[in-house]
């Protein structure tokens, strides 16, 4: 399929979770079960534990009538981090009841890893809306060419992808910037819970330079890979997108919330696990507030 000039025939089957469109590659949507993703990294605390013995010994007191006063349990630090996230995810899952989650904000490895981690913890499906649009167009270069030739058609394709995804449940969607650039797309996000993953410019710039993360809508020449110039360009884009990001139901700031609360001196010390715990807490708060409002609105 050369271009996606028309979105007719684009269809996502809820039962099989497959995108069906003429010539559409199926590599992203081939499983009928939620994808399982390994934890991308450990928090600083867990990394410290991991550099020690292979297991963590925890002592706890048993009830008075127990045969032993203290029990020693060995816990793998990798497993300990996952257990904490899974425990919180179980609590949140009961409140979500299958409601999809849309992550908005500047593209970064933190956002991508966070989406996969949340999908794994909640047993949801994970999708990246930009990747789906690109694949529907026939690849990154074809998508770029299509956008240059027919920007409206490209935007319509973004809308169609979001429309299909928003009609389903149990999804974690890493949404591209197109999701917050039109009233139609913003309305589609209301079918789930939208969360703004607010990252410092320096973190995004580092991802672009060191890991080759692409920022859609901002084409960089080789001379602009200078970190100062890149940071300036990213700051401009951030300000352009800020009002759209701010329409999200919840925002989680890596700098002012997570790093500050955990007492990290370095922003890049914050991991996807740290962000995941904060996101799950925010979803839990939002769901509880919504439940309280619904109960208050019921007639006596």
C-alpha positions, -999 to 999 in steps of 0.1 A, spaced: 0 0 0 17 32 -11 -3 58 7 -33 60 29 -52 86 9 -85 72 21 -92 55 54 -121 35 41 -116 -2 48 -94 5 79 -108 -18 106 -96 -31 139 -112 -63 150 -119 -62 188 -120 -100 190 -88 -108 173 -70 -74 177 -59 -72 141 -58 -42 119 -73 -50 85 -67 -27 55 -54 -35 20 -17 -44 22 -16 -36 59 13 -53 76 3 -75 106 35 -74 126 22 -52 153 -11 -70 159 -6 -107 157 -14 -121 192 -48 -128 207 -33 -125 242 -19 -94 259 18 -89 251 41 -95 280 70 -72 283 100 -75 306 107 -47 331 130 -24 312 151 -14 342 153 -13 380 148 17 403 180 30 419 171 12 451 166 -21 434 198 -17 414 216 -12 447 201 -44 460 209 -62 427 245 -54 431 246 -70 465 238 -108 471 214 -124 446 186 -124 472 172 -100 497 165 -113 532 136 -98 550 128 -105 586 92 -101 600 75 -110 632 49 -137 634 18 -138 657 24 -146 693 9 -181 690 32 -190 661 59 -216 667 87 -192 657 91 -155 666 108 -145 634 108 -158 598 135 -150 572 123 -148 536 146 -144 506 133 -121 478 149 -115 445 152 -77 441 140 -79 405 110 -98 417 104 -74 446 101 -44 422 76 -63 400 56 -74 430 51 -38 442 39 -28 408 17 -58 403 1 -53 437 -8 -17 429 -20 -28 394 -44 -53 409 -60 -25 431 -62 -2 401 -75 -29 377 -106 -34 399 -114 3 396 -106 6 358 -129 -23 348 -112 -25 314 -111 13 307 -83 21 282 -55 44 290 -40 69 266 -5 83 273 2 117 258 34 138 259 66 141 240 80 109 225 107 93 247 120 59 259 105 66 293 70 69 278 74 38 256 88 17 284 61 30 307 34 20 283 48 -15 280 52 -19 317 16 -7 325 3 -31 298 22 -60 314 10 -51 350 -26 -45 341 -27 -74 315 -37 -49 288 -27 -47 251 -1 -21 242 -2 0 210 17 30 197 -6 51 175 22 67 155 36 32 147 1 21 135 -3 51 112 32 46 98 27 9 92 -7 16 75 11 40 52 38 14 43 66 24 66 83 55 81 95 70 48 61 64 31 43 80 60 66 110 58 60 114 21 23 110 25 22 137 52 41 161 30 18 155 0 -15 154 18 -13 166 54 -51 165 58 -53 130 46 -25 120 70 -44 137 99 -75 118 89 -55 86 91 -44 95 126 -80 101 135 -91 68 121 -65 49 140 -76 66 173 -112 60 164 -106 23 161 -85 21 193 -109 42 213 -137 18 205 -120 -10 224 -111 -16 260 -81 -29 279 -56 -9 259 -25 11 268 -20 35 239 11 56 236 -6 84 216 13 106 192 10 144 192 -17 142 166 -40 129 193 -41 163 210 -41 186 179 -78 184 170 -111 185 189 -121 153 172 -91 134 184 -94 149 219 -130 137 220 -118 102 211 -94 102 241 -124 107 263 -134 71 257 -106 62 281 -84 79 306 -57 103 292 -25 108 311 1 135 303 36 121 309 54 154 314 91 150 309 119 176 312 133 188 279 168 175 289 155 140 292 139 140 258 170 156 242 192 129 257 169 102 243 171 118 208 209 121 209 219 89 227 191 65 217 179 79 183 143 86 195 123 103 168 102 133 175 74 134 148 69 168 133 104 180 141 129 171 114 165 175 126 195 181 104 229 167 115 240 202 126 210 203 150 221 173 170 240 197 191 223 194 225 218 231 231 202 236 197 182 205 201 169 216 235 158 249 220 139 232 192 123 208 217 113 237 240 95 254 211 77 222 202 68 216 239 52 250 242 32 245 210 19 212 223 15 222 259 -21 232 258 -31 200 241 -12 179 266 -28 198 294 -63 186 284 -54 151 297 -74 138 327 -42 134 348 -6 147 345 24 130 360 56 151 360 89 133 362 106 163 377 82 180 400 64 149 412 84 117 409 120 128 412 111 154 439 90 130 460 116 102 458 144 126 466 165 119 434 193 144 428 196 134 391 165 134 368 178 105 348 177 84 380 139 81 376 130 48 360 99 36 342 90 17 373 90 49 394 68 65 368 45 35 366 39 35 404 30 72 402 7 67 372 -11 39 389 -16 60 420 -30 88 399 -54 65 381 -65 51 414 -72 86 428 -91 96 396 -112 65 397 -121 69 433 -131 106 428 -153 96 398 -169 69 419 -176 94 447 -192 119 422 -214 92 407 -226 81 442 -233 117 452 -254 122 420 -276 92 428 -311 102 441 -318 94 477 
